[in-house]
């Protein structure tokens, strides 16, 4: 893609994986839907910290409030009072695709005649550049260069032809390729839909006493508003929620299920439930499996907060090595935007993590973490632990080696930045300064989560949605080439104008 990655924030200096965003939608007449959405966004804040937004439909129009920052920074009590209505959607963003700043913040607004729609999106569309060019040729204007706005404009364009939003959504889904979970509102209804592979999560919940319905990226957002989990939104499904209840339609045929496995490893909150198991229990099992696959002779097991902690508990249980808290996380440090020198970048890690010397001094440590992306953070953690008196440091990682870029919504689209794509495990161990290093195998990881299909492209290069050449040109190291397991169907290769002409013929 020719997407502008959000520049100027030193992505390459970070060793953390970031997903694009979290979404929430609610239809609850007579309830304070704006405040419900705000609380849900706080629950989903771990999925994106760069911007937040809420849109509300009040029966006659759609109002939106969005800005850069955390949800608690963007919204005031006065904002919530001004956003009154029966239906709302919300979004928290980590920008991996398109415009930064206010224009990149979501929900995106679009008009359909005299009506307004708002859309929020989690994921990445791999064919958005081509669709954008086609829409521009059709004189459809754009306010940003995000793929989310491409989806918004497409839905608006097709709805003008079909005169029904659900049909506009279905026509749009026939053309979209990539990973997406989306929520959309007009002035009186909520819509939710998901890509046919189910790469990004989306769940449906019901409010108590039949008060309404909500959808969210994770069940933790349902919990905070008191909703009961009903089911996952099915891959390729579109839901409409209004005063007639929930209406479901299989908009496009489902394909091979391929939920991003990093939801289990890192992205999802530990108290969220996926496929019947809490993420916490999955991560404990990962640690137990890692202890069997890569034992270590050590005195103490510690986890790197937060996602490494449950796995460290599992490693300790399986190995019999005692577990203790060796690293303290400062939970009040947000993203670091100004990092002009390497020295200050390293200080950024120390601002977030600090070793407990009395716990680790003189000890041989097993240090459990969720992943190693670029190696910078792992190197700094090893150095901090040695300075605090650790005699040996055995790094154990509960994901396989990340060797391939992601094009579905994680900010690792350049392979040269991935340390495991450039070096062997032994060489990575030397670079980060550990005494030993081991990663959980792909088979071991899959054995720790519920049975089903998962996207593991970042580990093995097997891309479940075909990546167009313009999207990956220049993104792979020499000798690497994506293994596109499935070619995009002919339906998604049609032009926007062809679909519009077909709709017009069907309406005649």
N, C-alpha and C positions, 0 to 999 in steps of 0.2 A: 504494500500500500504506500501511497505517498502521504500518509498521515503525518501531521506534525506531532511528534511526541512532545509532551510538555517539557519544554527546554528550560535550562537555567536552574534546575534544582538538583543537579548532580546525581542522577539516577545511577550512573556507573559506580559511584562511591558507596552505594548501599548494598548490603548483603542480605536484605530482606526481600521476600516475595510480596508483591502487592497485587491484589485483584482490583478490578475496576470499580465496583460499587455494591451497594445494598439497596433493595427496593421494598416498598410497602404500599399496599392499597387497602382502602376500607370503604364499605358502603353500609351506613348505619344512620338512617333517618332519625332525627331528634337527638342524636348524640353529638358530643363535641369532637368531630372527626379530625379537626386540625391538631388538637392536643393529643389525641390518640396516636396520630401519625408522628408527632414530635417524640413521644415516648418510645415508639417503635424504632425511630431513627437513632435514638440514644442507644437502644439495645443492639442496633446494627452498626454502631459507630466504628467497630473494629474493621469493617469492610471498606471504609473510605473516610479520610480525614481532611480532604482538601476543600470540599464544598458540600453544602446541604441545601435542600429545597423541598417545599411543600406546595402542592396545588390543590385547590378546593373547588368543587362544583356546587353552586348554590341554587340550582334550578333554572337560572336564567343566563348565567355566564360562568367562566372559570377564572379564578384569581390565583396568582402565583407569588410566592416570596422565596427567593433563593439568593445565596451569596457564598463567597469563599469563607472557609472556616468550619469548625465543628458545629454540630446542631445547637449546642448550648451557647455558642457565640453568635450564630446567625439569627436566632429567633428570640423575641422578647414576649412577655405576657401580653403586651398590647398587640403584637403581631398575631398571636393566637386568637385574640378576641375579634380581630378584623377578618379572620379567615373562617367565616361561618358557612355551613352548608351541610349536605347529607352525604357527600362522597369526596374522598381525598386520596391523593397519592403522595409519596415522599421518596427522597433519594439522598444517599450519601455517596460521595464520589472520591475515588482515587483515579486521577486522570492518566490512563495509558493510551488514549486515542483522542486526538483532535485538540480543539481549542482549550487553552487554560483560562483561568479567571472567570468572570461572571458569565461570559458567553458559553463557556464549557459546562457551567453548572446546570443541573437538571432539577425539575422537569422542563422539557422543551415544549414550547407552545406553537401551535399552528392553527390556521383558520380553515374552515370548510364552509364557504359561503358566509353566512352571518354567525355561524357557530364556531366555538373555540374548543380545541382539544389540547390536552397536556399528556406527555409521555415520559416515562422514566425507564431506563435500560441498564441491565447488568450483562456484560459480555462484550464481544467484538464481532463485527460483521466483516468477513474477509473480502466480500465483493462490493463494499460500500463505495469505493472510488468510481467504479464503473457505473453504479446506479446513480451516483451524484452527477456524473457527466451527462447521463441520459436525461435526468430531471432538469438540469440547467439548459439543455437543448430544447426542453419543453417549456422554458421560461418559468420554471419553478424557482423562487428565490431562496437563498440560504443566509442565516445569520451567523453560523459557525462552521467549522469543518469537522464536526464529530459525526461518527457513523450513526449515533442515536438520532441526530436531526434528519439524517437520510431516511431512517425508518419513519419518523414523524411525518415528513413531507410526502413520502410514498403513500402512507395511510390516508392522508388528507387528499392527495391527488386521486386515488382510486375511490374514496368515499364520495367524491363529487360525481363520479361516474355511476356508482352503484346506489347512492342515496342511503346506504346503511353502513354504519361504522364496522359492524362485524364482517360484512362482506369486503369492505376495504382492508380490514386486517387480514382476512384470508387471502386476498389477492396479493397483498404485500408479502405474507409468509411464503407464498409460492416462489418469490424471487430472492428472498434473503438466504445467504449462505454464511454459516459461522455459528457462534455461540450467542444465545440471547434468552434472557427472561425479561419480559416487559410488562409494565402496567400502564394503563391509559384511562383517562376520564374525559367525558364531556360534561355538560352542566348537570346531568342527572343519572349517569351510569358509570360503572367501573368495568374495565376489560383487563384480562390477564392472559398472557400467552407465552409459549416456551418453544425453543428450537426443537426440531424433530429428533435430535440425538439426546436431548436433555442434558447438555453439557453444564449449563448453569442451573442451580437449584431454584425451585419455586414451590411453595406450599399453600394450601387452602385451609382456612380456619373459620369457625363459626363462633360468633359472640354469644354470651349467655342469654337465655330467655328469648331466643329468636330475634335479637336486636339487630342483627346484621351479619355481614361476612367480611373477611379480610384475607389478603394474600401477602406473602412475605418471602424474602430470600431464605430465612431460617425460622425454625420454630421458636427460638428465643424471643423473636419479635411478637409472636402470637401470645406467648406467656405473659409478656409485660402488659398487654391490653386485656388479658383475661379470656382470650379466645381458646377454643378447643381445636386441636389439630384434627382435620378431617381426612386429608390425603394430599399426596403430591399432585401438582398440576402435571398432567401427562405430556410427554414429548409430542409436539405438534398440535397440542390442544389449545383452543381459545375459549375462555370463559367470559360470559357477560353477566354482570350482577346489577339488578335494578329492582324496582318494586314488584316485579314478577318472580323474583328469586334468582337462583343460579341456573344459567342455561349453558350447556356444554356443547361444543362442536369440535370434531376432529378436522381441523382446518387443512392440515397437510399430513400425508401418511407418516407414521413414526418410522424411524430408521433404527439401526443398531444402537442400543442404549450406551451412553458414554459419558456418565457424570464425571466431572473433573475430580480425580482422586485426591487432589490437594485440599479439597473441602474437608476430608477426613484428617489429613495430616496437619493442616495449618490454618486454613481460612475460617472455617466455621468455629463458632464459640463452643467450648467444651460442654455446655449444658444444652446445646441444640441436639435434636434427634433426627437422624437420617436412617431410613430403611429399618426403623424399629429399635435402633441402638443409639445410645448417647455417644456423641463424639468423644467424650471423656473415656468411656469404656473401650472404644476403638483404639485410642492412643495408648491406653494401658497395655492392651494386647500387642500393639506394635513394639512397645518396650520389652515385653516378655519374649516375643519372637526374636528381637534383636539380641537379647541376652543368649538365646540358644544359638543363633547364627554367628555371633561375634563375642564370645566370652572374654573377660579381661581379669587379670590378677590385680586386684585393687582393694583399698580400704574403705572407700566411700563412693556412693553414686549421688551426683547432683544433676539437676536439670536446668537448662537455660530458660528463664521465664519468657512467655507464659506457656507456649505450646509444647515446650520440651519437658515440662514438669510431669504431666501424667505418664508420659513414656518413661521417664526416669523412675517413677514409682513402679511401673511394670518391670523395668530392668532389674531393680533392686529385689522385687518379689521373686523373680525367676532365678536370679543369680545367688541370692542369699547374702549379698553385700549390703550393708546398712545404707539407708537413704537419709540425706539431710539437706537442708537449704544452704547452699553455698554461695548463691548469687542473689542479691536483693535488687528488685526493679523499682526505679522511680516512676510511678504511674502518672506523674504530672508533667512529663516531658512530651511535648508534641513533636511534630515533624520539624526538622531543622532546615530552614530555607536558605540561610546565609552560611556557606561553608567555604571560605576563600582559600584555605590552605589545608594540606594533609594533616597538619598538627591539630587543627580545629575539627576536622572530620573525626579523628581518633578521639578527641575530647567528647564528641557527640555520643560515642558508644559508652564512655565513662559516665556521662550524664544519665544514661538509661540503666546501666548495670554497675553494681559495686560488689566486690567479693567480701564475704565474711571471714576474716583472717583466722579468728579463733576456731572456726569450723574446719578449714581446709589446710591450715599450716601443718607441714610434716606429713601430709596424707598423699597416698596414691589415688588419684581421682578417675572415675568414669564420668565423663561429661556428656550428657545426652541433649541433643538439639534436633530440631525438626528437619533442617536442610542446610546445605551449603550452596550458595549461588555463585558469588564472586570471590569468596574467601576472605574478604576484608574483616568482617565482624568476627569470624572464628579465630583469625590470627590475633586480633586484639583481646579476645576473651582468654585465649591461651596465655598470652603475655601477662594479663592482669592476674591470672591464677598463679602463675609462677612467681610473680612479684609478691603475691600474698603468702607464699611459702609452700605451695604444692610441690611435691617431689616428682610425681609422674602425672601426666595428663593423657588419658585415653579417650579420644573423641569417638562417640557413637551416634550415628545419624539415622533417624527413623524414616527416612525416605531414601530411595535409590539415588544414584548420582544423576544430577540434572545436567544433561549433555546437549539437549535440543531446545531451540527457542519455542516459545508459545505464541500462537497467533489468535488465541481464543479469549483473551482478556487478562492475561498476566503480563507484567512488564518485563519480560525476558525475550524480546524479539530479535536480539542480536547475539548469535552464537559465540562470537569472539569474546564476549564478556563473561561467559560461563567457565569457571575454572576447571570443572571436570571434563569439559570438551577439549581443553588444551593440554591437560596433564593426567597422568595415571594416578590412581589412588595413593600410591607411595609418594609420588611427587607432590601431590596436594598436602599430604601429611607433613612433608618436609617444609612446604611453604608456610603452613599455618603454625609450625613449630610444635606439633603434638608428638608424643611418644608412639602412639599408634592411632589409626583411623580406620573405621569400618562403616559401611552403609548397609541398610536393610535391603534385601533383594526385592525385585518386583514381585516374585511369587510370594515371598514372605509378607509383603505389604498387602497384597490382595487377600491373603488368608486371614487377615485381621479385620476385614470389613465385610459387610453383608454381600452375599453372592449377587452377581449382576455385572453389567458391562461398565467399564471405566475408561476414561481417556487417560492414557499414560504417555502421551506423545513427548513430554519433556524428558522422559527417561529413555525411550526407545526410538523416537522419530516416526512412530506410526500415527499419522494424522487421520483422524476419523472423518473430518470434513476436508475436502480437497482445498489445498492452498493455491490460489492463482499465482502464476510466476511473478506478476508485478508486485505481489505482496511479499514474496520471499527473496526477490533479487537483491543480492548483496548482503543477505542476512546470515548466510551459512559459511562455515569455514571450508577451505578447499578439501575436496574428498567427501564432503557430506552432502546428501541430497534427501529431501523429504520423501518418505514412503507414504504416498496418498492412498490409503486403503480403499477408499470409495470415491469414484468420480462423481462430481456434482450432477444431479439429474438434469435431463433436457429442459424440464419445466423452469429451472432457475436460470437457464441460459437464454430464455426469451427476453426480448427487449420490453421496456416499460410501455412503449407505444403499442406493441403487439397485444399485451394484456389488456390495455385500455380499449383497443379496437374489438377484442373478443367480448369484453363486458358490454360494449355498445351494441354489438350484434345480438347478444343474449337479451338485452333490454328492449329490443325492437319488437 
